[in-house]
Amino acid sequence: MKKATIQLETLTCPSCVLKVENAVKAVEGVEKESVNVMFNASKVKFDFDEAKLSVEAVEKAITSVGYEVKKSSVKAR
C-alpha cells in the first residue's frame, strides 16, 4: 500500500468535497476508509494498492468530475 496526497484547485463548497470523495472512493484499488478530503486545505489523502492502480488513475477520476489537480505526491505507507 502507498499513501497519496493530491493538491486540488480551491474547493468552494461542501458538495465539492462529496463529489471528490465519491470519485476517489469509486476507483478500484483505493482503500475507501482512508479517503480524507480536506476542505480548507483543498487536498485529498488516501491509501491505495500500487499493484492495482497508479495515482494518475485517481487524478483522472477527480478531473472527470470537474476539479483541477494541482500536484500529487506518493509515499510508502
PDB file with one MODEL, atoms N, CA, C and O in Angstrom:
MODEL        1
ATOM      1  N   MET A   1       0.830  -1.193   0.000  1.00  0.00           N
ATOM      2  CA  MET A   1       0.000   0.000   0.000  1.00  0.00           C
ATOM      3  C   MET A   1       0.865   1.243   0.000  1.00  0.00           C
ATOM      4  O   MET A   1       1.938   1.277   0.604  1.00  0.00           O
ATOM      5  N   LYS A   2       0.383   2.254  -0.683  1.00  0.00           N
ATOM      6  CA  LYS A   2       1.048   3.556  -0.694  1.00  0.00           C
ATOM      7  C   LYS A   2       0.050   4.593  -0.223  1.00  0.00           C
ATOM      8  O   LYS A   2      -1.161   4.380  -0.268  1.00  0.00           O
ATOM      9  N   LYS A   3       0.575   5.712   0.228  1.00  0.00           N
ATOM     10  CA  LYS A   3      -0.246   6.819   0.704  1.00  0.00           C
ATOM     11  C   LYS A   3      -0.057   7.968  -0.281  1.00  0.00           C
ATOM     12  O   LYS A   3       1.074   8.311  -0.625  1.00  0.00           O
ATOM     13  N   ALA A   4      -1.152   8.561  -0.734  1.00  0.00           N
ATOM     14  CA  ALA A   4      -1.065   9.660  -1.694  1.00  0.00           C
ATOM     15  C   ALA A   4      -1.736  10.901  -1.147  1.00  0.00           C
ATOM     16  O   ALA A   4      -2.706  10.828  -0.393  1.00  0.00           O
ATOM     17  N   THR A   5      -1.194  12.046  -1.545  1.00  0.00           N
ATOM     18  CA  THR A   5      -1.805  13.341  -1.252  1.00  0.00           C
ATOM     19  C   THR A   5      -1.929  14.073  -2.584  1.00  0.00           C
ATOM     20  O   THR A   5      -0.949  14.222  -3.313  1.00  0.00           O
ATOM     21  N   ILE A   6      -3.124  14.521  -2.891  1.00  0.00           N
ATOM     22  CA  ILE A   6      -3.353  15.262  -4.129  1.00  0.00           C
ATOM     23  C   ILE A   6      -3.826  16.663  -3.763  1.00  0.00           C
ATOM     24  O   ILE A   6      -4.812  16.833  -3.047  1.00  0.00           O
ATOM     25  N   GLN A   7      -3.106  17.668  -4.267  1.00  0.00           N
ATOM     26  CA  GLN A   7      -3.490  19.067  -4.079  1.00  0.00           C
ATOM     27  C   GLN A   7      -4.453  19.432  -5.199  1.00  0.00           C
ATOM     28  O   GLN A   7      -4.149  19.254  -6.378  1.00  0.00           O
ATOM     29  N   LEU A   8      -5.618  19.946  -4.815  1.00  0.00           N
ATOM     30  CA  LEU A   8      -6.649  20.308  -5.782  1.00  0.00           C
ATOM     31  C   LEU A   8      -6.736  21.817  -5.932  1.00  0.00           C
ATOM     32  O   LEU A   8      -6.138  22.576  -5.170  1.00  0.00           O
ATOM     33  N   GLU A   9      -7.506  22.234  -6.949  1.00  0.00           N
ATOM     34  CA  GLU A   9      -7.860  23.643  -7.021  1.00  0.00           C
ATOM     35  C   GLU A   9      -8.674  23.954  -5.762  1.00  0.00           C
ATOM     36  O   GLU A   9      -9.121  23.030  -5.082  1.00  0.00           O
ATOM     37  N   THR A  10      -8.871  25.211  -5.445  1.00  0.00           N
ATOM     38  CA  THR A  10      -9.604  25.589  -4.240  1.00  0.00           C
ATOM     39  C   THR A  10     -11.019  25.029  -4.268  1.00  0.00           C
ATOM     40  O   THR A  10     -11.766  25.237  -5.224  1.00  0.00           O
ATOM     41  N   LEU A  11     -11.372  24.318  -3.207  1.00  0.00           N
ATOM     42  CA  LEU A  11     -12.729  23.784  -3.075  1.00  0.00           C
ATOM     43  C   LEU A  11     -13.610  24.894  -2.507  1.00  0.00           C
ATOM     44  O   LEU A  11     -13.252  25.546  -1.526  1.00  0.00           O
ATOM     45  N   THR A  12     -14.770  25.098  -3.139  1.00  0.00           N
ATOM     46  CA  THR A  12     -15.593  26.247  -2.765  1.00  0.00           C
ATOM     47  C   THR A  12     -16.838  25.914  -1.964  1.00  0.00           C
ATOM     48  O   THR A  12     -17.472  26.813  -1.412  1.00  0.00           O
ATOM     49  N   CYS A  13     -17.205  24.631  -1.889  1.00  0.00           N
ATOM     50  CA  CYS A  13     -18.430  24.302  -1.152  1.00  0.00           C
ATOM     51  C   CYS A  13     -18.374  22.867  -0.640  1.00  0.00           C
ATOM     52  O   CYS A  13     -17.608  22.052  -1.153  1.00  0.00           O
ATOM     53  N   PRO A  14     -19.180  22.560   0.367  1.00  0.00           N
ATOM     54  CA  PRO A  14     -19.194  21.199   0.921  1.00  0.00           C
ATOM     55  C   PRO A  14     -19.573  20.138  -0.113  1.00  0.00           C
ATOM     56  O   PRO A  14     -19.104  19.004  -0.020  1.00  0.00           O
ATOM     57  N   SER A  15     -20.404  20.477  -1.088  1.00  0.00           N
ATOM     58  CA  SER A  15     -20.759  19.470  -2.090  1.00  0.00           C
ATOM     59  C   SER A  15     -19.562  19.126  -2.978  1.00  0.00           C
ATOM     60  O   SER A  15     -19.496  18.028  -3.531  1.00  0.00           O
ATOM     61  N   CYS A  16     -18.607  20.070  -3.118  1.00  0.00           N
ATOM     62  CA  CYS A  16     -17.368  19.779  -3.855  1.00  0.00           C
ATOM     63  C   CYS A  16     -16.618  18.651  -3.148  1.00  0.00           C
ATOM     64  O   CYS A  16     -16.100  17.740  -3.794  1.00  0.00           O
ATOM     65  N   VAL A  17     -16.564  18.720  -1.835  1.00  0.00           N
ATOM     66  CA  VAL A  17     -15.873  17.703  -1.039  1.00  0.00           C
ATOM     67  C   VAL A  17     -16.503  16.333  -1.295  1.00  0.00           C
ATOM     68  O   VAL A  17     -15.790  15.351  -1.498  1.00  0.00           O
ATOM     69  N   LEU A  18     -17.828  16.266  -1.284  1.00  0.00           N
ATOM     70  CA  LEU A  18     -18.521  14.999  -1.510  1.00  0.00           C
ATOM     71  C   LEU A  18     -18.261  14.453  -2.900  1.00  0.00           C
ATOM     72  O   LEU A  18     -18.047  13.252  -3.066  1.00  0.00           O
ATOM     73  N   LYS A  19     -18.277  15.328  -3.909  1.00  0.00           N
ATOM     74  CA  LYS A  19     -18.033  14.881  -5.284  1.00  0.00           C
ATOM     75  C   LYS A  19     -16.642  14.283  -5.418  1.00  0.00           C
ATOM     76  O   LYS A  19     -16.479  13.215  -6.008  1.00  0.00           O
ATOM     77  N   VAL A  20     -15.635  14.964  -4.873  1.00  0.00           N
ATOM     78  CA  VAL A  20     -14.254  14.482  -4.951  1.00  0.00           C
ATOM     79  C   VAL A  20     -14.121  13.179  -4.170  1.00  0.00           C
ATOM     80  O   VAL A  20     -13.517  12.219  -4.650  1.00  0.00           O
ATOM     81  N   GLU A  21     -14.688  13.150  -2.965  1.00  0.00           N
ATOM     82  CA  GLU A  21     -14.610  11.952  -2.123  1.00  0.00           C
ATOM     83  C   GLU A  21     -15.227  10.744  -2.831  1.00  0.00           C
ATOM     84  O   GLU A  21     -14.636   9.664  -2.846  1.00  0.00           O
ATOM     85  N   ASN A  22     -16.404  10.922  -3.412  1.00  0.00           N
ATOM     86  CA  ASN A  22     -17.073   9.817  -4.105  1.00  0.00           C
ATOM     87  C   ASN A  22     -16.292   9.374  -5.335  1.00  0.00           C
ATOM     88  O   ASN A  22     -16.236   8.181  -5.635  1.00  0.00           O
ATOM     89  N   ALA A  23     -15.687  10.321  -6.051  1.00  0.00           N
ATOM     90  CA  ALA A  23     -14.898   9.976  -7.242  1.00  0.00           C
ATOM     91  C   ALA A  23     -13.683   9.141  -6.855  1.00  0.00           C
ATOM     92  O   ALA A  23     -13.361   8.160  -7.526  1.00  0.00           O
ATOM     93  N   VAL A  24     -13.009   9.527  -5.773  1.00  0.00           N
ATOM     94  CA  VAL A  24     -11.821   8.791  -5.327  1.00  0.00           C
ATOM     95  C   VAL A  24     -12.210   7.408  -4.821  1.00  0.00           C
ATOM     96  O   VAL A  24     -11.549   6.421  -5.141  1.00  0.00           O
ATOM     97  N   LYS A  25     -13.268   7.334  -4.042  1.00  0.00           N
ATOM     98  CA  LYS A  25     -13.704   6.045  -3.493  1.00  0.00           C
ATOM     99  C   LYS A  25     -14.158   5.078  -4.582  1.00  0.00           C
ATOM    100  O   LYS A  25     -14.117   3.864  -4.382  1.00  0.00           O
ATOM    101  N   ALA A  26     -14.585   5.594  -5.719  1.00  0.00           N
ATOM    102  CA  ALA A  26     -15.074   4.745  -6.809  1.00  0.00           C
ATOM    103  C   ALA A  26     -13.945   4.062  -7.578  1.00  0.00           C
ATOM    104  O   ALA A  26     -14.197   3.128  -8.338  1.00  0.00           O
ATOM    105  N   VAL A  27     -12.711   4.513  -7.390  1.00  0.00           N
ATOM    106  CA  VAL A  27     -11.584   3.939  -8.126  1.00  0.00           C
ATOM    107  C   VAL A  27     -11.175   2.613  -7.482  1.00  0.00           C
ATOM    108  O   VAL A  27     -10.931   2.543  -6.277  1.00  0.00           O
ATOM    109  N   GLU A  28     -11.106   1.572  -8.300  1.00  0.00           N
ATOM    110  CA  GLU A  28     -10.715   0.237  -7.824  1.00  0.00           C
ATOM    111  C   GLU A  28      -9.273   0.269  -7.330  1.00  0.00           C
ATOM    112  O   GLU A  28      -8.377   0.717  -8.045  1.00  0.00           O
ATOM    113  N   GLY A  29      -9.049  -0.208  -6.101  1.00  0.00           N
ATOM    114  CA  GLY A  29      -7.702  -0.230  -5.541  1.00  0.00           C
ATOM    115  C   GLY A  29      -7.463   0.824  -4.477  1.00  0.00           C
ATOM    116  O   GLY A  29      -6.449   0.788  -3.779  1.00  0.00           O
ATOM    117  N   VAL A  30      -8.405   1.774  -4.348  1.00  0.00           N
ATOM    118  CA  VAL A  30      -8.311   2.790  -3.283  1.00  0.00           C
ATOM    119  C   VAL A  30      -8.919   2.200  -2.018  1.00  0.00           C
ATOM    120  O   VAL A  30      -9.994   1.602  -2.058  1.00  0.00           O
ATOM    121  N   GLU A  31      -8.225   2.372  -0.895  1.00  0.00           N
ATOM    122  CA  GLU A  31      -8.763   1.922   0.392  1.00  0.00           C
ATOM    123  C   GLU A  31      -9.804   2.957   0.832  1.00  0.00           C
ATOM    124  O   GLU A  31      -9.461   4.049   1.285  1.00  0.00           O
ATOM    125  N   LYS A  32     -11.073   2.590   0.689  1.00  0.00           N
ATOM    126  CA  LYS A  32     -12.171   3.551   0.874  1.00  0.00           C
ATOM    127  C   LYS A  32     -12.177   4.231   2.243  1.00  0.00           C
ATOM    128  O   LYS A  32     -12.474   5.421   2.342  1.00  0.00           O
ATOM    129  N   GLU A  33     -11.851   3.479   3.299  1.00  0.00           N
ATOM    130  CA  GLU A  33     -11.874   4.056   4.650  1.00  0.00           C
ATOM    131  C   GLU A  33     -10.782   5.117   4.835  1.00  0.00           C
ATOM    132  O   GLU A  33     -10.866   5.943   5.744  1.00  0.00           O
ATOM    133  N   SER A  34      -9.765   5.093   3.977  1.00  0.00           N
ATOM    134  CA  SER A  34      -8.637   6.010   4.148  1.00  0.00           C
ATOM    135  C   SER A  34      -8.862   7.363   3.467  1.00  0.00           C
ATOM    136  O   SER A  34      -8.099   8.300   3.700  1.00  0.00           O
ATOM    137  N   VAL A  35      -9.894   7.477   2.632  1.00  0.00           N
ATOM    138  CA  VAL A  35     -10.096   8.700   1.851  1.00  0.00           C
ATOM    139  C   VAL A  35     -10.478   9.855   2.784  1.00  0.00           C
ATOM    140  O   VAL A  35     -11.429   9.762   3.559  1.00  0.00           O
ATOM    141  N   ASN A  36      -9.709  10.942   2.687  1.00  0.00           N
ATOM    142  CA  ASN A  36      -9.953  12.123   3.509  1.00  0.00           C
ATOM    143  C   ASN A  36      -9.795  13.363   2.638  1.00  0.00           C
ATOM    144  O   ASN A  36      -8.691  13.696   2.207  1.00  0.00           O
ATOM    145  N   VAL A  37     -10.927  14.052   2.381  1.00  0.00           N
ATOM    146  CA  VAL A  37     -10.896  15.294   1.599  1.00  0.00           C
ATOM    147  C   VAL A  37     -10.905  16.445   2.593  1.00  0.00           C
ATOM    148  O   VAL A  37     -11.819  16.572   3.408  1.00  0.00           O
ATOM    149  N   MET A  38      -9.876  17.281   2.516  1.00  0.00           N
ATOM    150  CA  MET A  38      -9.748  18.411   3.442  1.00  0.00           C
ATOM    151  C   MET A  38     -10.212  19.685   2.747  1.00  0.00           C
ATOM    152  O   MET A  38      -9.543  20.199   1.851  1.00  0.00           O
ATOM    153  N   PHE A  39     -11.364  20.184   3.173  1.00  0.00           N
ATOM    154  CA  PHE A  39     -11.989  21.342   2.534  1.00  0.00           C
ATOM    155  C   PHE A  39     -11.088  22.573   2.583  1.00  0.00           C
ATOM    156  O   PHE A  39     -10.823  23.183   1.547  1.00  0.00           O
ATOM    157  N   ASN A  40     -10.616  22.946   3.771  1.00  0.00           N
ATOM    158  CA  ASN A  40      -9.832  24.177   3.913  1.00  0.00           C
ATOM    159  C   ASN A  40      -8.493  24.114   3.196  1.00  0.00           C
ATOM    160  O   ASN A  40      -8.019  25.128   2.682  1.00  0.00           O
ATOM    161  N   ALA A  41      -7.876  22.937   3.154  1.00  0.00           N
ATOM    162  CA  ALA A  41      -6.567  22.782   2.508  1.00  0.00           C
ATOM    163  C   ALA A  41      -6.693  22.438   1.017  1.00  0.00           C
ATOM    164  O   ALA A  41      -5.705  22.486   0.284  1.00  0.00           O
ATOM    165  N   SER A  42      -7.904  22.092   0.573  1.00  0.00           N
ATOM    166  CA  SER A  42      -8.146  21.656  -0.809  1.00  0.00           C
ATOM    167  C   SER A  42      -7.225  20.495  -1.190  1.00  0.00           C
ATOM    168  O   SER A  42      -6.592  20.497  -2.246  1.00  0.00           O
ATOM    169  N   LYS A  43      -7.172  19.504  -0.294  1.00  0.00           N
ATOM    170  CA  LYS A  43      -6.346  18.315  -0.532  1.00  0.00           C
ATOM    171  C   LYS A  43      -7.188  17.076  -0.310  1.00  0.00           C
ATOM    172  O   LYS A  43      -8.182  17.089   0.417  1.00  0.00           O
ATOM    173  N   VAL A  44      -6.760  16.004  -0.959  1.00  0.00           N
ATOM    174  CA  VAL A  44      -7.352  14.697  -0.687  1.00  0.00           C
ATOM    175  C   VAL A  44      -6.206  13.739  -0.385  1.00  0.00           C
ATOM    176  O   VAL A  44      -5.216  13.681  -1.114  1.00  0.00           O
ATOM    177  N   LYS A  45      -6.361  12.989   0.705  1.00  0.00           N
ATOM    178  CA  LYS A  45      -5.367  11.990   1.102  1.00  0.00           C
ATOM    179  C   LYS A  45      -6.054  10.635   1.100  1.00  0.00           C
ATOM    180  O   LYS A  45      -7.222  10.513   1.471  1.00  0.00           O
ATOM    181  N   PHE A  46      -5.307   9.614   0.674  1.00  0.00           N
ATOM    182  CA  PHE A  46      -5.867   8.267   0.644  1.00  0.00           C
ATOM    183  C   PHE A  46      -4.742   7.255   0.515  1.00  0.00           C
ATOM    184  O   PHE A  46      -3.630   7.584   0.102  1.00  0.00           O
ATOM    185  N   ASP A  47      -5.054   6.012   0.877  1.00  0.00           N
ATOM    186  CA  ASP A  47      -4.138   4.885   0.696  1.00  0.00           C
ATOM    187  C   ASP A  47      -4.626   4.093  -0.506  1.00  0.00           C
ATOM    188  O   ASP A  47      -5.828   3.998  -0.754  1.00  0.00           O
ATOM    189  N   PHE A  48      -3.689   3.530  -1.245  1.00  0.00           N
ATOM    190  CA  PHE A  48      -4.079   2.736  -2.406  1.00  0.00           C
ATOM    191  C   PHE A  48      -3.085   1.610  -2.659  1.00  0.00           C
ATOM    192  O   PHE A  48      -1.943   1.646  -2.200  1.00  0.00           O
ATOM    193  N   ASP A  49      -3.546   0.622  -3.393  1.00  0.00           N
ATOM    194  CA  ASP A  49      -2.735  -0.537  -3.740  1.00  0.00           C
ATOM    195  C   ASP A  49      -2.039  -0.250  -5.067  1.00  0.00           C
ATOM    196  O   ASP A  49      -2.678  -0.243  -6.118  1.00  0.00           O
ATOM    197  N   GLU A  50      -0.731  -0.015  -5.017  1.00  0.00           N
ATOM    198  CA  GLU A  50       0.010   0.356  -6.235  1.00  0.00           C
ATOM    199  C   GLU A  50       0.066  -0.772  -7.253  1.00  0.00           C
ATOM    200  O   GLU A  50       0.402  -0.536  -8.414  1.00  0.00           O
ATOM    201  N   ALA A  51      -0.259  -1.997  -6.840  1.00  0.00           N
ATOM    202  CA  ALA A  51      -0.301  -3.117  -7.785  1.00  0.00           C
ATOM    203  C   ALA A  51      -1.565  -3.053  -8.645  1.00  0.00           C
ATOM    204  O   ALA A  51      -1.603  -3.611  -9.742  1.00  0.00           O
ATOM    205  N   LYS A  52      -2.593  -2.373  -8.147  1.00  0.00           N
ATOM    206  CA  LYS A  52      -3.869  -2.306  -8.869  1.00  0.00           C
ATOM    207  C   LYS A  52      -4.039  -1.028  -9.668  1.00  0.00           C
ATOM    208  O   LYS A  52      -4.716  -1.038 -10.695  1.00  0.00           O
ATOM    209  N   LEU A  53      -3.446   0.067  -9.227  1.00  0.00           N
ATOM    210  CA  LEU A  53      -3.637   1.334  -9.921  1.00  0.00           C
ATOM    211  C   LEU A  53      -2.491   2.284  -9.628  1.00  0.00           C
ATOM    212  O   LEU A  53      -1.695   2.072  -8.713  1.00  0.00           O
ATOM    213  N   SER A  54      -2.432   3.335 -10.428  1.00  0.00           N
ATOM    214  CA  SER A  54      -1.460   4.405 -10.207  1.00  0.00           C
ATOM    215  C   SER A  54      -2.225   5.631  -9.719  1.00  0.00           C
ATOM    216  O   SER A  54      -3.445   5.710  -9.865  1.00  0.00           O
ATOM    217  N   VAL A  55      -1.513   6.570  -9.149  1.00  0.00           N
ATOM    218  CA  VAL A  55      -2.164   7.786  -8.657  1.00  0.00           C
ATOM    219  C   VAL A  55      -2.786   8.560  -9.827  1.00  0.00           C
ATOM    220  O   VAL A  55      -3.730   9.325  -9.634  1.00  0.00           O
ATOM    221  N   GLU A  56      -2.256   8.359 -11.033  1.00  0.00           N
ATOM    222  CA  GLU A  56      -2.821   9.040 -12.214  1.00  0.00           C
ATOM    223  C   GLU A  56      -4.276   8.631 -12.459  1.00  0.00           C
ATOM    224  O   GLU A  56      -5.079   9.438 -12.926  1.00  0.00           O
ATOM    225  N   ALA A  57      -4.612   7.379 -12.143  1.00  0.00           N
ATOM    226  CA  ALA A  57      -5.994   6.911 -12.317  1.00  0.00           C
ATOM    227  C   ALA A  57      -6.933   7.680 -11.391  1.00  0.00           C
ATOM    228  O   ALA A  57      -8.064   7.991 -11.767  1.00  0.00           O
ATOM    229  N   VAL A  58      -6.467   7.984 -10.188  1.00  0.00           N
ATOM    230  CA  VAL A  58      -7.273   8.751  -9.236  1.00  0.00           C
ATOM    231  C   VAL A  58      -7.366  10.206  -9.702  1.00  0.00           C
ATOM    232  O   VAL A  58      -8.423  10.828  -9.593  1.00  0.00           O
ATOM    233  N   GLU A  59      -6.258  10.747 -10.222  1.00  0.00           N
ATOM    234  CA  GLU A  59      -6.281  12.114 -10.762  1.00  0.00           C
ATOM    235  C   GLU A  59      -7.323  12.222 -11.873  1.00  0.00           C
ATOM    236  O   GLU A  59      -8.068  13.200 -11.933  1.00  0.00           O
ATOM    237  N   LYS A  60      -7.376  11.222 -12.751  1.00  0.00           N
ATOM    238  CA  LYS A  60      -8.351  11.226 -13.851  1.00  0.00           C
ATOM    239  C   LYS A  60      -9.773  11.206 -13.308  1.00  0.00           C
ATOM    240  O   LYS A  60     -10.651  11.895 -13.828  1.00  0.00           O
ATOM    241  N   ALA A  61     -10.001  10.413 -12.258  1.00  0.00           N
ATOM    242  CA  ALA A  61     -11.339  10.343 -11.655  1.00  0.00           C
ATOM    243  C   ALA A  61     -11.746  11.709 -11.102  1.00  0.00           C
ATOM    244  O   ALA A  61     -12.904  12.109 -11.217  1.00  0.00           O
ATOM    245  N   ILE A  62     -10.791  12.420 -10.503  1.00  0.00           N
ATOM    246  CA  ILE A  62     -11.077  13.747  -9.940  1.00  0.00           C
ATOM    247  C   ILE A  62     -11.346  14.748 -11.057  1.00  0.00           C
ATOM    248  O   ILE A  62     -12.299  15.522 -10.976  1.00  0.00           O
ATOM    249  N   THR A  63     -10.515  14.739 -12.098  1.00  0.00           N
ATOM    250  CA  THR A  63     -10.736  15.695 -13.195  1.00  0.00           C
ATOM    251  C   THR A  63     -12.021  15.382 -13.948  1.00  0.00           C
ATOM    252  O   THR A  63     -12.647  16.283 -14.505  1.00  0.00           O
ATOM    253  N   SER A  64     -12.427  14.098 -13.970  1.00  0.00           N
ATOM    254  CA  SER A  64     -13.656  13.737 -14.682  1.00  0.00           C
ATOM    255  C   SER A  64     -14.906  14.302 -14.007  1.00  0.00           C
ATOM    256  O   SER A  64     -15.939  14.456 -14.658  1.00  0.00           O
ATOM    257  N   VAL A  65     -14.825  14.612 -12.706  1.00  0.00           N
ATOM    258  CA  VAL A  65     -15.973  15.240 -12.034  1.00  0.00           C
ATOM    259  C   VAL A  65     -15.821  16.763 -11.971  1.00  0.00           C
ATOM    260  O   VAL A  65     -16.610  17.443 -11.316  1.00  0.00           O
ATOM    261  N   GLY A  66     -14.800  17.295 -12.659  1.00  0.00           N
ATOM    262  CA  GLY A  66     -14.722  18.739 -12.849  1.00  0.00           C
ATOM    263  C   GLY A  66     -13.764  19.498 -11.961  1.00  0.00           C
ATOM    264  O   GLY A  66     -13.888  20.718 -11.847  1.00  0.00           O
ATOM    265  N   TYR A  67     -12.813  18.834 -11.328  1.00  0.00           N
ATOM    266  CA  TYR A  67     -11.877  19.532 -10.446  1.00  0.00           C
ATOM    267  C   TYR A  67     -10.450  19.398 -10.963  1.00  0.00           C
ATOM    268  O   TYR A  67     -10.039  18.341 -11.440  1.00  0.00           O
ATOM    269  N   GLU A  68      -9.713  20.484 -10.857  1.00  0.00           N
ATOM    270  CA  GLU A  68      -8.345  20.511 -11.354  1.00  0.00           C
ATOM    271  C   GLU A  68      -7.382  19.977 -10.302  1.00  0.00           C
ATOM    272  O   GLU A  68      -7.461  20.336  -9.127  1.00  0.00           O
ATOM    273  N   VAL A  69      -6.478  19.119 -10.743  1.00  0.00           N
ATOM    274  CA  VAL A  69      -5.423  18.592  -9.863  1.00  0.00           C
ATOM    275  C   VAL A  69      -4.201  19.477 -10.045  1.00  0.00           C
ATOM    276  O   VAL A  69      -3.717  19.652 -11.163  1.00  0.00           O
ATOM    277  N   LYS A  70      -3.695  20.041  -8.936  1.00  0.00           N
ATOM    278  CA  LYS A  70      -2.515  20.891  -8.991  1.00  0.00           C
ATOM    279  C   LYS A  70      -1.246  20.058  -8.952  1.00  0.00           C
ATOM    280  O   LYS A  70      -0.356  20.235  -9.784  1.00  0.00           O
ATOM    281  N   LYS A  71      -1.159  19.138  -7.977  1.00  0.00           N
ATOM    282  CA  LYS A  71       0.025  18.260  -7.882  1.00  0.00           C
ATOM    283  C   LYS A  71      -0.311  17.072  -7.009  1.00  0.00           C
ATOM    284  O   LYS A  71      -1.287  17.083  -6.260  1.00  0.00           O
ATOM    285  N   SER A  72       0.519  16.043  -7.120  1.00  0.00           N
ATOM    286  CA  SER A  72       0.332  14.817  -6.344  1.00  0.00           C
ATOM    287  C   SER A  72       1.641  14.386  -5.744  1.00  0.00           C
ATOM    288  O   SER A  72       2.707  14.634  -6.307  1.00  0.00           O
ATOM    289  N   SER A  73       1.562  13.738  -4.598  1.00  0.00           N
ATOM    290  CA  SER A  73       2.757  13.114  -4.023  1.00  0.00           C
ATOM    291  C   SER A  73       2.355  11.753  -3.478  1.00  0.00           C
ATOM    292  O   SER A  73       1.253  11.570  -2.961  1.00  0.00           O
ATOM    293  N   VAL A  74       3.283  10.795  -3.607  1.00  0.00           N
ATOM    294  CA  VAL A  74       3.023   9.421  -3.168  1.00  0.00           C
ATOM    295  C   VAL A  74       4.166   8.993  -2.268  1.00  0.00           C
ATOM    296  O   VAL A  74       5.334   9.230  -2.575  1.00  0.00           O
ATOM    297  N   LYS A  75       3.823   8.359  -1.151  1.00  0.00           N
ATOM    298  CA  LYS A  75       4.821   7.864  -0.194  1.00  0.00           C
ATOM    299  C   LYS A  75       4.492   6.434   0.166  1.00  0.00           C
ATOM    300  O   LYS A  75       3.341   6.009   0.072  1.00  0.00           O
ATOM    301  N   ALA A  76       5.498   5.697   0.575  1.00  0.00           N
ATOM    302  CA  ALA A  76       5.250   4.365   1.119  1.00  0.00           C
ATOM    303  C   ALA A  76       4.510   4.523   2.424  1.00  0.00           C
ATOM    304  O   ALA A  76       4.753   5.475   3.166  1.00  0.00           O
ATOM    305  N   ARG A  77       3.618   3.610   2.712  1.00  0.00           N
ATOM    306  CA  ARG A  77       2.807   3.749   3.921  1.00  0.00           C
ATOM    307  C   ARG A  77       3.509   3.241   5.141  1.00  0.00           C
ATOM    308  O   ARG A  77       2.953   3.290   6.239  1.00  0.00           O
TER     309      ARG A  77
ENDMDL
END
